[in-house]
Amino acid sequence: MYKREIELSGHIIDSLTLPKTMDIIMDNGGDFDILEFDIGKRKSDTSKAKIMVSAESPDILNSILDELNFIGVSISEIEEVNLVPSPKDKVAPEGFYSTSHHVTHIYYKGKWILVDKIEMDCLIVIDEENETASCKPIADLKKGDLIVVGREGVKITPPQRSRGKQGVFEFMNSDVSSEKPMMSIINDVATEIKNVKANGGKIALVGGPAIVHTGSAPIVAKLIKEGIIDVIFAGNALATHDIECDQFGTSLGVKIETGEVVAHGHTHHMRAINRINKSGSIKAAVEDGTLKSGIMYECIKNDVPFVLAGSIRDDGPLPDVITDTAESQKLMRHYAQEVDMVIMISTMLHSIATGNLLPSRVKSICVDINPSTVTKLADRGSAQVVGIVTDVGAFLPVLYNALHD
């Protein structure tokens, strides 16, 4: 039998880390013996455990250790990270360590170093001169970059579930249901938004066109004007229909105020794009008086940055839309590292894309009428996201009122 000693620490019972560890070992055909187990006796106390993991082959053992590493279990024997240079641009050495989005440290030159700009599905690159470590997407690798290979000397720390009162943003609290107590959740979200802003934090909104279709765009515009929203991630559709609403009072040719279908209204969004093209950009359209209200108007007037990531199905698109997805991802990655909270509303693809870029420390909520949007976020590893299954037209007005109570 091949064996390795592992360690668990923290609120390992309340966060279910201990039973998950046992499940992973047994599900992968391994066995275990508990060597030490120190249970915290007060709510503020943490627990510790040492477990000997055994398996019939090194491959099975390594597979078990890989899965355990993701939930924050560390190997007892501390060894330095293994470093191998990248053989060419955009190519990592075989066996490279693939990151999670949890806080990560590496053991390098006798000390633990925090990995900067952590996100999932990237690599860890070492700067030998400055003795620092950073997270890098595979597309940004350069020949000669020193890459962490294997799991030795890598320690990750997932968010811990508190033993005290459970709040809406507790880690792994992303069960999807339309039957949750909605008002209680929204009030908790509003309280957290107030706390983030009171502490000087930043909030990003990831939005889909349903915000405009449901008549909720003025609420988002107010949140931007009042300094609550600090950055916007969206696609061509949100911006286009927001501008269409300003220009024609419609979204997809339907009157926002009355729900009336306007004759030839299906052309309005194209006419809106054309007017912005004539001005040259959204900012230019605000400056020349073409665009007078809405989400994009308030972004320009209040210097709130936005990233409009393009899609193969876009009409136009607007001149501000970034059609190179790699470039838009880089810009989103930059802002994702700066925010403390993200609100994702009615956009599956942009929500999942943003979830992939976020460190797990960032408090996140996903509001969508479709439960599978939240489920897919959790399946991709964004388990810290709180899911709210409801119509955005019902959610945003209630949230706005809760913020101003």
DOSERO-989879 format. One line per 5 residues: number of its first residue (from 1); for each residue z, y, x of N, C-alpha, C, O. Coordinates in steps of 0.1 Angstrom, whole numbers. Layout:
REM residues N
NUM> Z Y X Z Y X Z Y X Z Y X | ...
This chain:
REM residues 405
1> 0 -12 8 0 0 0 0 13 9 7 13 19 | -8 22 5 -8 35 12 1 45 4 1 46 -8 | 9 52 12 20 60 6 20 74 11 15 77 22 | 25 83 2 27 97 6 38 103 -2 39 101 -14 | 47 111 5 58 117 -2 54 131 -8 48 139 -1
6> 58 133 -20 55 146 -27 67 153 -31 78 147 -33 | 66 166 -34 78 174 -38 74 182 -50 63 188 -51 | 83 184 -60 82 192 -71 94 202 -72 105 198 -69 | 91 214 -76 102 223 -77 99 234 -88 87 236 -91 | 110 240 -93 108 249 -104 113 244 -117 122 235 -117
11> 108 249 -128 112 244 -142 103 232 -145 96 232 -155 | 105 221 -137 95 210 -138 97 202 -150 88 194 -154 | 108 203 -157 110 195 -169 104 203 -181 97 198 -189 | 108 216 -182 104 224 -193 88 227 -193 82 227 -203 | 83 228 -181 69 230 -180 61 217 -180 48 217 -180
16> 68 206 -182 62 192 -183 55 188 -170 47 179 -170 | 58 195 -159 52 191 -146 56 177 -142 48 170 -137 | 69 174 -144 74 160 -140 67 149 -148 61 140 -141 | 67 150 -161 60 139 -168 45 139 -166 38 128 -165 | 39 150 -163 24 151 -160 22 144 -147 12 137 -145
21> 31 146 -137 30 140 -124 30 124 -125 22 118 -119 | 39 119 -133 40 105 -135 27 100 -142 22 89 -139 | 23 107 -152 10 103 -159 -2 102 -150 -9 92 -150 | -3 112 -141 -14 113 -132 -14 101 -123 -24 95 -120 | -2 98 -117 -1 87 -108 -4 74 -115 -12 66 -109
26> 1 71 -126 -1 59 -133 -16 58 -139 -22 47 -138 | -21 69 -144 -34 68 -150 -45 65 -139 -56 60 -142 | -42 69 -127 -52 67 -116 -49 54 -108 -55 52 -97 | -40 46 -113 -38 33 -107 -28 33 -96 -28 23 -88 | -19 43 -95 -9 43 -85 4 39 -90 6 36 -101
31> 14 40 -81 28 37 -84 37 48 -78 32 55 -69 | 49 48 -82 58 59 -77 73 54 -76 77 45 -84 | 80 60 -67 95 58 -67 101 72 -65 97 80 -57 | 111 75 -74 118 87 -73 129 87 -62 138 79 -63 | 127 95 -52 136 95 -40 148 104 -42 159 100 -39
36> 145 116 -48 156 126 -50 153 133 -63 141 135 -67 | 163 136 -71 161 144 -83 173 152 -86 184 148 -89 | 171 165 -84 182 175 -86 179 184 -98 170 192 -98 | 186 182 -109 183 189 -122 191 201 -123 204 201 -121 | 185 213 -126 192 225 -128 201 224 -140 197 219 -151
41> 213 230 -139 223 228 -150 224 241 -159 230 240 -170 | 219 252 -154 218 264 -162 204 268 -164 195 264 -158 | 202 277 -175 188 281 -178 181 287 -167 169 286 -166 | 188 294 -158 182 301 -147 180 292 -135 173 296 -126 | 186 280 -135 184 271 -124 171 264 -124 165 261 -135
46> 166 261 -112 153 253 -111 157 239 -108 169 236 -104 | 148 230 -109 150 216 -106 141 212 -94 131 218 -92 | 145 201 -87 137 197 -76 136 181 -76 145 175 -81 | 125 176 -72 123 162 -71 115 158 -59 105 165 -56 | 118 147 -53 110 141 -42 105 127 -47 114 119 -52
51> 92 124 -47 87 112 -52 78 106 -41 70 113 -35 | 79 93 -39 70 85 -31 59 80 -39 61 71 -48 | 46 84 -36 35 79 -43 28 68 -35 26 70 -23 | 24 58 -42 17 47 -34 5 42 -42 4 43 -54 | -5 37 -34 -17 32 -40 -23 22 -31 -20 21 -20
56> -32 14 -37 -38 3 -30 -49 7 -20 -52 -1 -11 | -54 19 -21 -64 23 -11 -62 38 -8 -57 45 -17 | -67 43 3 -66 57 6 -74 65 -3 -70 77 -6 | -85 60 -9 -93 68 -18 -86 70 -31 -86 81 -36 | -79 60 -36 -71 62 -48 -59 71 -46 -56 80 -54
61> -53 70 -34 -42 79 -31 -46 93 -30 -40 102 -36 | -58 96 -24 -63 109 -22 -67 115 -36 -65 127 -38 | -73 107 -44 -76 111 -58 -64 116 -66 -64 126 -72 | -53 108 -64 -40 112 -71 -35 125 -65 -31 133 -73 | -35 126 -52 -30 138 -46 -38 150 -50 -33 161 -51
66> -51 149 -51 -60 160 -55 -56 165 -69 -54 177 -71 | -54 156 -79 -50 160 -92 -36 166 -92 -33 176 -99 | -27 160 -84 -13 166 -84 -13 180 -78 -5 188 -82 | -21 182 -68 -22 195 -62 -25 206 -72 -20 217 -71 | -34 203 -81 -38 213 -91 -26 217 -100 -26 229 -105
71> -16 209 -103 -5 213 -111 7 218 -103 18 220 -109 | 5 220 -90 15 226 -82 24 217 -75 34 221 -69 | 20 204 -74 28 194 -66 24 195 -52 12 196 -49 | 34 196 -42 30 197 -28 34 184 -21 43 177 -25 | 27 182 -9 30 171 -1 42 175 8 43 186 13
76> 51 165 10 64 169 17 62 172 31 67 182 36 | 54 164 39 52 167 53 43 179 54 31 179 49 | 48 190 61 40 202 62 31 200 75 35 199 86 | 18 201 72 8 201 83 -1 213 82 -3 219 71 | -6 218 93 -15 229 92 -28 226 85 -32 214 85
81> -34 236 80 -47 234 73 -58 229 83 -57 233 95 | -67 221 78 -79 217 86 -90 227 84 -93 230 73 | -95 232 95 -106 243 94 -119 237 100 -119 232 111 | -130 239 93 -143 235 98 -152 247 95 -152 252 84 | -161 251 105 -170 262 103 -181 258 93 -186 247 93
86> -186 268 86 -197 266 77 -210 264 86 -212 272 95 | -218 254 83 -230 251 91 -241 261 89 -249 262 98 | -241 267 77 -252 277 75 -248 285 63 -238 282 56 | -255 296 60 -252 305 49 -252 297 36 -261 288 34 | -242 299 27 -241 293 14 -239 278 14 -241 271 4
91> -234 273 26 -232 258 27 -218 256 33 -214 262 43 | -210 248 26 -196 245 31 -196 231 37 -204 223 34 | -187 229 46 -186 215 52 -181 205 41 -174 209 32 | -185 193 43 -181 182 33 -166 182 33 -159 183 43 | -161 179 21 -146 177 19 -139 191 18 -127 191 19
96> -146 202 16 -140 215 15 -130 215 4 -131 208 -6 | -119 223 5 -109 225 -5 -115 234 -16 -119 245 -13 | -115 229 -29 -120 237 -40 -108 243 -47 -99 236 -51 | -108 257 -48 -96 263 -53 -93 262 -68 -103 260 -76 | -81 264 -72 -77 266 -86 -75 281 -87 -77 289 -78
101> -71 286 -99 -69 300 -101 -54 304 -100 -50 315 -103 | -46 294 -95 -32 297 -94 -29 303 -80 -37 302 -71 | -17 309 -79 -13 315 -66 -13 304 -56 -7 293 -58 | -20 307 -44 -22 297 -34 -18 302 -20 -21 313 -17 | -11 294 -13 -7 296 1 -13 286 10 -15 274 6
106> -16 289 23 -20 279 32 -10 280 44 -5 291 48 | -8 269 51 1 268 63 -8 269 75 -16 260 78 | -7 281 82 -16 284 93 -8 290 104 -2 300 102 | -9 285 116 -2 290 128 13 291 125 19 301 129 | 18 281 119 33 280 117 39 288 106 51 290 106
111> 30 294 97 36 302 86 27 301 74 15 298 75 | 33 303 62 26 302 50 19 316 47 26 326 48 | 6 316 44 -2 328 42 -7 328 28 -13 318 23 | -5 339 21 -11 340 7 -26 341 7 -31 349 15 | -33 334 -1 -47 335 -2 -51 346 -11 -47 347 -23
116> -58 356 -6 -62 368 -13 -73 365 -23 -82 357 -21 | -73 373 -34 -84 373 -44 -86 359 -50 -98 354 -51 | -76 352 -53 -77 338 -58 -84 337 -71 -82 345 -80 | -93 328 -72 -100 324 -85 -104 309 -84 -104 304 -73 | -107 303 -95 -110 289 -95 -124 286 -90 -133 295 -90
121> -126 274 -85 -139 269 -80 -146 277 -69 -158 280 -69 | -137 281 -60 -142 288 -48 -136 281 -35 -131 270 -36 | -138 287 -24 -133 281 -11 -124 291 -4 -123 303 -7 | -116 285 5 -106 294 13 -112 296 27 -115 286 34 | -114 308 30 -119 312 43 -108 319 51 -101 328 46
126> -107 315 64 -97 321 73 -103 332 82 -114 330 88 | -96 343 83 -100 353 93 -90 351 105 -79 355 104 | -95 345 116 -87 342 127 -81 354 134 -69 354 138 | -88 365 134 -84 377 141 -72 383 135 -62 387 141 | -73 384 121 -62 391 114 -52 381 108 -42 385 102
131> -55 368 110 -46 357 105 -44 359 89 -33 358 85 | -55 361 82 -55 362 68 -64 351 62 -72 346 68 | -62 349 49 -70 339 41 -75 346 28 -67 353 22 | -87 343 25 -92 348 12 -101 338 5 -106 328 11 | -102 341 -8 -110 332 -16 -125 337 -16 -127 349 -17
136> -134 328 -15 -148 332 -14 -157 322 -22 -156 310 -21 | -166 328 -30 -175 319 -37 -185 313 -28 -188 318 -17 | -190 301 -31 -199 294 -22 -212 302 -19 -217 301 -8 | -216 310 -28 -228 319 -26 -226 329 -15 -236 335 -10 | -213 333 -13 -210 344 -3 -207 338 11 -204 346 20
141> -207 325 13 -204 320 26 -214 324 36 -226 324 34 | -210 326 49 -218 329 60 -217 318 70 -206 312 72 | -227 316 78 -227 306 89 -215 309 98 -214 321 103 | -207 300 101 -196 302 110 -182 305 104 -172 305 110 | -183 308 91 -170 310 83 -161 298 85 -166 287 83
146> -148 300 88 -139 289 89 -134 285 76 -126 293 69 | -137 273 71 -134 269 58 -123 259 58 -122 250 67 | -113 260 48 -103 250 47 -109 237 41 -115 237 31 | -106 226 48 -111 213 44 -99 204 41 -90 203 49 | -100 196 30 -90 187 26 -78 194 19 -80 206 16
151> -67 187 18 -56 193 10 -44 196 19 -34 202 14 | -44 192 32 -33 194 41 -30 209 42 -40 217 44 | -18 213 42 -14 227 44 -17 236 33 -18 249 35 | -20 231 21 -23 240 9 -13 238 -1 -9 227 -5 | -7 249 -6 3 248 -16 -1 258 -28 -3 270 -25
156> -1 253 -40 -4 262 -51 9 263 -60 17 253 -61 | 10 274 -67 22 277 -75 17 281 -89 14 293 -91 | 16 272 -99 12 276 -112 23 284 -119 35 284 -115 | 20 292 -129 30 299 -137 40 289 -142 36 278 -147 | 53 293 -142 63 284 -147 67 288 -161 68 299 -165
161> 70 277 -169 75 280 -183 90 282 -182 97 275 -176 | 94 294 -187 108 297 -187 117 288 -196 112 283 -206 | 129 287 -192 138 279 -200 145 287 -211 152 282 -219 | 142 300 -211 147 309 -221 139 310 -233 131 300 -236 | 139 321 -240 131 323 -252 117 322 -249 112 329 -240
166> 109 314 -257 95 312 -255 87 324 -261 89 327 -273 | 79 330 -253 71 341 -258 56 337 -260 52 326 -256 | 48 345 -266 34 342 -269 26 340 -256 16 333 -256 | 30 346 -245 22 344 -233 28 334 -223 24 334 -211 | 36 325 -228 41 314 -219 30 305 -215 20 303 -222
171> 30 301 -202 20 293 -197 18 280 -205 28 274 -209 | 5 276 -206 2 264 -213 5 265 -228 8 256 -235 | 4 278 -233 7 280 -247 -6 283 -255 -6 291 -264 | -16 276 -252 -29 279 -257 -34 270 -268 -46 268 -270 | -25 263 -276 -29 255 -287 -37 263 -297 -33 275 -300
176> -48 257 -301 -57 264 -310 -54 261 -325 -55 249 -328 | -52 271 -332 -49 269 -347 -51 282 -354 -47 293 -349 | -57 281 -366 -58 293 -375 -46 294 -383 -45 304 -392 | -36 285 -382 -24 286 -390 -12 291 -383 0 290 -388 | -14 297 -371 -3 303 -364 2 315 -371 -6 321 -379
181> 15 319 -370 20 331 -376 13 344 -370 18 349 -360 | 3 349 -377 -6 359 -371 1 372 -368 -1 377 -357 | 9 377 -377 15 390 -375 25 389 -363 26 399 -356 | 32 378 -362 41 377 -351 34 377 -338 39 383 -328 | 23 370 -337 15 369 -325 9 383 -321 10 387 -310
186> 4 390 -331 -2 403 -329 9 413 -324 6 421 -315 | 20 412 -330 31 421 -326 35 418 -312 38 427 -304 | 36 405 -308 39 401 -294 28 407 -284 31 412 -274 | 15 405 -288 4 411 -280 6 426 -279 4 431 -268 | 8 433 -289 10 447 -289 22 451 -280 20 461 -272
191> 32 444 -281 44 447 -272 40 445 -257 44 453 -249 | 33 434 -254 29 432 -240 19 442 -235 20 446 -224 | 10 447 -244 1 458 -240 9 470 -237 6 477 -227 | 18 473 -245 27 485 -242 34 484 -229 35 493 -221 | 39 472 -226 46 469 -213 37 470 -201 41 476 -191
196> 25 465 -203 15 466 -192 12 480 -188 12 484 -177 | 9 488 -199 6 502 -197 18 510 -192 16 519 -183 | 30 507 -197 42 514 -192 44 512 -177 50 521 -170 | 40 500 -172 42 497 -158 30 501 -149 29 497 -138 | 21 508 -155 9 513 -148 -2 502 -146 -10 504 -137
201> -1 492 -154 -11 481 -153 -24 485 -160 -26 495 -166 | -34 476 -157 -48 478 -163 -51 467 -172 -47 455 -171 | -59 470 -183 -63 460 -193 -78 460 -194 -84 471 -195 | -84 449 -194 -98 447 -196 -101 442 -210 -93 434 -215 | -112 446 -216 -117 441 -229 -130 434 -226 -139 440 -221
206> -131 421 -231 -144 414 -230 -148 413 -244 -142 406 -253 | -160 419 -248 -164 421 -262 -177 416 -265 -187 417 -257 | -179 410 -277 -192 406 -282 -196 416 -293 -188 424 -298 | -208 414 -298 -214 423 -308 -207 423 -322 -209 432 -330 | -199 412 -324 -192 411 -337 -182 422 -339 -179 426 -350
211> -178 428 -328 -169 440 -329 -176 451 -336 -170 458 -344 | -189 453 -334 -197 463 -341 -200 458 -355 -199 466 -364 | -205 446 -356 -209 441 -369 -198 442 -380 -201 444 -391 | -186 440 -375 -174 440 -385 -169 454 -387 -159 455 -395 | -175 464 -381 -170 478 -383 -158 481 -375 -151 491 -378
216> -155 473 -364 -143 476 -356 -146 484 -344 -137 487 -336 | -159 488 -341 -162 496 -329 -154 509 -328 -149 512 -317 | -151 516 -339 -143 528 -338 -129 526 -333 -123 534 -326 | -124 514 -336 -110 511 -331 -110 509 -316 -102 514 -309 | -120 501 -311 -122 499 -297 -124 512 -290 -119 515 -279
221> -132 521 -296 -135 534 -290 -122 542 -289 -120 549 -279 | -113 541 -299 -100 548 -299 -92 542 -287 -85 550 -280 | -92 529 -286 -84 523 -275 -88 528 -261 -80 529 -252 | -101 530 -260 -106 535 -247 -102 550 -245 -98 554 -235 | -104 558 -256 -101 572 -255 -86 574 -253 -82 584 -246
226> -77 565 -258 -63 567 -256 -58 561 -243 -46 561 -241 | -67 556 -235 -63 550 -222 -57 537 -222 -51 532 -212 | -59 529 -233 -53 516 -233 -63 506 -227 -58 496 -220 | -76 507 -229 -86 499 -222 -91 505 -210 -95 517 -210 | -91 498 -198 -94 503 -185 -108 499 -180 -113 505 -171
231> -113 488 -186 -126 483 -181 -132 475 -193 -124 468 -200 | -145 475 -194 -152 467 -204 -162 457 -198 -170 461 -189 | -161 444 -202 -171 434 -199 -178 431 -211 -172 428 -222 | -191 431 -211 -199 428 -223 -213 424 -219 -217 423 -207 | -222 422 -229 -236 420 -227 -244 431 -233 -239 441 -237
236> -257 429 -233 -266 439 -239 -263 441 -253 -265 452 -258 | -259 431 -260 -258 431 -275 -247 441 -280 -250 449 -288 | -235 440 -274 -224 449 -278 -229 464 -276 -227 472 -285 | -234 467 -264 -238 481 -262 -249 485 -271 -249 496 -276 | -259 476 -273 -271 480 -281 -267 483 -295 -271 493 -301
241> -259 474 -301 -255 476 -315 -245 487 -317 -245 494 -327 | -237 490 -307 -228 501 -307 -236 514 -307 -233 523 -315 | -247 515 -299 -255 526 -299 -263 527 -312 -266 538 -317 | -268 516 -317 -275 516 -329 -267 522 -341 -272 529 -349 | -254 518 -340 -245 523 -351 -244 538 -350 -243 545 -360
246> -243 544 -338 -242 558 -336 -255 565 -341 -255 575 -347 | -266 559 -338 -279 565 -341 -283 564 -355 -289 573 -361 | -280 552 -361 -286 549 -375 -275 546 -385 -278 544 -397 | -262 544 -380 -252 540 -390 -253 525 -394 -246 521 -403 | -260 517 -386 -262 503 -389 -259 494 -377 -258 499 -366
251> -257 481 -380 -256 471 -370 -265 459 -374 -262 454 -385 | -275 456 -367 -285 446 -371 -291 450 -384 -295 442 -392 | -293 463 -386 -300 469 -398 -291 469 -410 -296 472 -421 | -278 466 -409 -269 466 -421 -260 478 -420 -254 480 -409 | -259 486 -430 -250 498 -431 -236 493 -428 -230 485 -436
256> -229 499 -418 -216 495 -415 -206 499 -427 -197 491 -430 | -208 510 -433 -198 515 -443 -200 508 -456 -190 506 -463 | -212 504 -460 -214 498 -473 -219 484 -473 -218 477 -484 | -223 478 -462 -229 465 -461 -243 464 -467 -248 453 -469 | -249 475 -470 -262 476 -475 -273 472 -465 -272 478 -453
261> -282 464 -468 -293 461 -459 -304 471 -460 -309 474 -471 | -307 478 -449 -316 489 -449 -330 484 -447 -333 475 -438 | -340 490 -454 -354 486 -452 -358 489 -438 -356 500 -433 | -364 479 -432 -369 479 -418 -357 482 -408 -359 486 -397 | -345 479 -413 -333 481 -404 -333 472 -392 -326 474 -382
266> -341 461 -393 -341 451 -382 -347 457 -369 -346 452 -359 | -354 469 -371 -360 475 -360 -350 485 -353 -353 491 -342 | -339 488 -359 -330 499 -355 -325 497 -340 -325 506 -332 | -322 484 -337 -316 482 -324 -327 484 -313 -324 489 -302 | -340 481 -316 -350 484 -306 -353 499 -305 -356 504 -294
271> -352 506 -316 -353 521 -316 -342 527 -308 -344 537 -301 | -330 521 -309 -318 526 -302 -320 524 -287 -318 533 -279 | -325 512 -283 -328 510 -269 -338 520 -263 -337 525 -252 | -349 522 -272 -359 531 -267 -354 545 -265 -358 552 -255 | -345 550 -273 -339 563 -271 -331 564 -258 -332 574 -251
276> -324 553 -255 -316 553 -243 -325 553 -231 -323 560 -221 | -336 545 -232 -346 544 -221 -352 558 -219 -355 562 -207 | -354 566 -230 -360 579 -228 -351 588 -221 -355 596 -213 | -337 587 -223 -328 595 -216 -326 590 -201 -324 598 -192 | -328 577 -199 -327 572 -186 -315 563 -183 -316 554 -175
281> -304 565 -191 -292 556 -189 -283 560 -201 -285 570 -208 | -272 552 -203 -263 555 -213 -255 568 -209 -253 577 -218 | -252 570 -197 -245 583 -192 -254 595 -195 -250 605 -200 | -267 593 -192 -276 605 -194 -278 608 -209 -279 619 -213 | -277 597 -217 -279 599 -231 -266 607 -237 -268 614 -246
286> -255 604 -231 -243 612 -235 -244 626 -231 -241 636 -238 | -249 628 -219 -250 642 -213 -260 650 -220 -259 662 -221 | -271 644 -224 -282 652 -231 -280 653 -246 -288 659 -253 | -269 647 -251 -266 648 -265 -272 638 -274 -270 638 -287 | -279 628 -269 -285 617 -277 -274 608 -283 -275 605 -294
291> -265 604 -274 -254 595 -279 -241 604 -281 -237 611 -272 | -236 603 -293 -225 612 -297 -212 605 -301 -202 611 -302 | -212 591 -302 -200 584 -305 -201 570 -302 -211 565 -298 | -189 563 -303 -189 548 -301 -182 544 -289 -177 552 -281 | -183 531 -286 -176 524 -275 -182 529 -262 -175 534 -253
296> -195 529 -261 -202 533 -248 -200 548 -246 -199 552 -234 | -200 556 -256 -198 570 -255 -184 573 -249 -183 581 -240 | -174 566 -254 -160 569 -249 -159 563 -235 -151 569 -227 | -166 553 -231 -165 548 -217 -170 559 -208 -164 562 -198 | -181 565 -212 -187 576 -203 -178 588 -203 -175 594 -192
301> -173 592 -214 -165 604 -215 -151 603 -208 -146 612 -204 | -146 591 -208 -133 588 -202 -133 581 -189 -123 576 -184 | -145 580 -183 -147 574 -169 -141 559 -169 -135 555 -159 | -144 552 -180 -140 538 -180 -152 529 -176 -162 530 -182 | -151 522 -165 -162 514 -160 -165 503 -170 -157 497 -177
306> -178 499 -170 -182 488 -178 -192 479 -170 -200 485 -162 | -192 466 -173 -202 457 -167 -209 451 -179 -204 443 -186 | -222 454 -180 -231 448 -190 -239 437 -183 -249 440 -177 | -235 424 -185 -242 413 -179 -253 408 -188 -251 405 -199 | -265 407 -182 -277 404 -190 -278 389 -193 -271 380 -188
311> -287 386 -203 -290 372 -207 -305 371 -209 -312 380 -211 | -309 358 -209 -324 355 -210 -329 359 -224 -341 361 -226 | -320 361 -234 -324 364 -248 -323 378 -251 -325 382 -262 | -320 387 -241 -318 401 -244 -331 408 -249 -342 406 -243 | -329 417 -259 -340 426 -262 -339 438 -253 -327 443 -251
316> -349 444 -249 -349 455 -240 -350 451 -226 -361 450 -220 | -338 449 -219 -325 454 -223 -323 468 -221 -332 475 -216 | -311 473 -223 -307 487 -220 -308 489 -205 -306 479 -197 | -311 501 -200 -312 503 -186 -300 501 -178 -300 498 -166 | -288 501 -184 -275 498 -177 -272 484 -176 -262 480 -169
321> -279 475 -182 -277 461 -182 -281 455 -168 -292 458 -163 | -272 447 -162 -275 441 -149 -281 428 -152 -275 418 -157 | -294 426 -149 -301 414 -152 -300 403 -142 -303 392 -145 | -295 407 -130 -292 397 -120 -278 391 -122 -268 399 -120 | -277 379 -127 -263 374 -131 -254 373 -119 -242 375 -121
326> -259 370 -107 -251 370 -95 -245 383 -92 -233 384 -88 | -253 394 -94 -248 407 -92 -237 411 -102 -227 417 -98 | -240 408 -115 -230 412 -125 -217 404 -123 -206 409 -125 | -218 391 -118 -206 383 -115 -198 390 -104 -186 390 -105 | -205 395 -94 -197 401 -83 -190 413 -88 -178 415 -84
331> -196 421 -97 -189 433 -102 -177 429 -111 -167 435 -110 | -180 419 -119 -169 414 -128 -157 409 -119 -146 411 -123 | -161 402 -109 -151 396 -100 -142 407 -94 -130 406 -92 | -148 418 -90 -141 430 -84 -130 435 -94 -119 437 -90 | -135 437 -106 -125 443 -116 -115 433 -121 -104 436 -124
336> -119 420 -121 -110 409 -126 -97 408 -117 -86 405 -122 | -99 412 -104 -87 411 -95 -78 423 -97 -67 423 -92 | -83 433 -104 -75 446 -105 -67 446 -118 -57 454 -119 | -70 438 -128 -64 439 -141 -51 430 -142 -50 420 -135 | -43 434 -152 -31 427 -154 -31 419 -168 -23 411 -171
341> -41 423 -176 -42 417 -189 -57 417 -194 -64 427 -191 | -62 407 -200 -75 407 -205 -75 403 -220 -69 393 -224 | -83 410 -228 -84 407 -242 -99 403 -245 -108 411 -243 | -101 391 -248 -115 386 -250 -117 385 -265 -110 378 -273 | -128 391 -270 -130 392 -284 -144 388 -288 -154 395 -285
346> -146 377 -295 -158 372 -301 -170 372 -292 -181 377 -295 | -168 365 -280 -180 363 -272 -177 351 -263 -170 352 -253 | -182 340 -267 -179 327 -260 -183 327 -245 -175 325 -236 | -196 331 -242 -201 330 -229 -194 340 -219 -191 337 -208 | -192 352 -224 -186 362 -215 -171 359 -214 -165 362 -203
351> -165 354 -224 -151 350 -223 -149 339 -213 -140 340 -204 | -157 328 -213 -156 317 -204 -159 322 -190 -152 318 -180 | -169 331 -188 -173 336 -175 -161 344 -169 -158 343 -157 | -155 352 -178 -143 360 -173 -132 351 -170 -125 353 -160 | -129 341 -178 -118 332 -176 -120 325 -162 -110 323 -155
356> -132 322 -158 -134 316 -145 -131 324 -133 -128 320 -123 | -131 338 -136 -128 347 -125 -114 352 -124 -110 358 -114 | -106 349 -134 -93 355 -135 -82 346 -127 -82 334 -128 | -73 353 -120 -61 346 -115 -53 342 -127 -53 349 -137 | -45 331 -125 -37 326 -137 -25 336 -140 -19 334 -150
361> -22 345 -131 -12 355 -133 -16 365 -144 -7 372 -150 | -28 366 -147 -33 377 -156 -31 372 -171 -36 361 -175 | -23 379 -178 -21 376 -192 -34 377 -200 -40 388 -199 | -37 367 -208 -50 367 -214 -49 363 -229 -42 353 -232 | -57 369 -238 -58 364 -251 -73 363 -255 -81 371 -250
366> -76 353 -263 -90 352 -268 -89 351 -283 -83 343 -289 | -96 361 -289 -97 362 -304 -111 358 -308 -121 364 -304 | -112 348 -316 -125 343 -321 -124 335 -334 -114 328 -336 | -133 337 -342 -133 329 -355 -137 315 -352 -134 306 -361 | -142 312 -340 -146 298 -337 -136 292 -327 -135 296 -316
371> -128 282 -332 -118 276 -324 -123 270 -311 -116 269 -301 | -136 266 -310 -141 259 -298 -143 269 -287 -143 265 -275 | -143 282 -289 -143 292 -278 -131 291 -270 -131 290 -258 | -119 291 -277 -106 290 -270 -105 276 -264 -99 275 -253 | -109 266 -271 -108 252 -265 -116 251 -252 -111 245 -243
376> -128 257 -252 -136 256 -240 -130 263 -228 -131 259 -217 | -123 275 -231 -116 282 -221 -106 273 -215 -104 272 -202 | -98 266 -223 -87 257 -218 -93 246 -211 -87 242 -200 | -104 240 -215 -110 229 -209 -115 233 -195 -116 224 -186 | -119 245 -193 -124 250 -180 -113 253 -171 -115 256 -159
381> -100 252 -175 -89 254 -167 -81 267 -170 -71 269 -163 | -86 275 -179 -79 288 -182 -68 285 -192 -69 291 -203 | -59 277 -188 -48 273 -198 -38 284 -201 -30 282 -211 | -39 295 -194 -29 306 -196 -34 314 -208 -27 323 -212 | -46 312 -213 -51 320 -224 -45 317 -237 -44 305 -241
386> -40 327 -244 -35 325 -258 -46 327 -268 -53 337 -268 | -48 316 -276 -59 316 -286 -55 321 -299 -44 317 -305 | -62 330 -305 -60 335 -318 -73 333 -326 -83 340 -324 | -72 324 -336 -84 321 -344 -84 329 -357 -76 326 -366 | -92 339 -356 -93 349 -368 -105 357 -367 -112 357 -356
391> -108 364 -377 -119 373 -377 -116 386 -370 -105 392 -372 | -124 391 -361 -121 403 -353 -119 415 -362 -112 424 -359 | -126 415 -373 -125 426 -383 -111 427 -389 -107 438 -393 | -104 416 -389 -90 416 -394 -80 418 -383 -70 424 -385 | -84 414 -371 -74 414 -359 -73 428 -354 -61 433 -352
396> -84 435 -351 -83 448 -344 -75 459 -352 -67 466 -345 | -78 461 -365 -70 471 -372 -55 468 -371 -47 478 -370 | -51 456 -373 -37 452 -373 -31 455 -359 -20 460 -358 | -39 451 -348 -34 453 -335 -32 468 -332 -22 472 -327 | -42 476 -337 -41 491 -334 -29 496 -341 -22 505 -335
401> -26 492 -353 -14 497 -361 -2 493 -354 8 501 -353 | -1 481 -349 11 476 -342 13 483 -329 25 485 -325 | 3 488 -322 4 496 -310 10 510 -313 15 516 -304 | 8 514 -325 12 528 -328 25 528 -337 28 539 -343 | 31 517 -339 43 516 -347 55 522 -339 66 523 -344
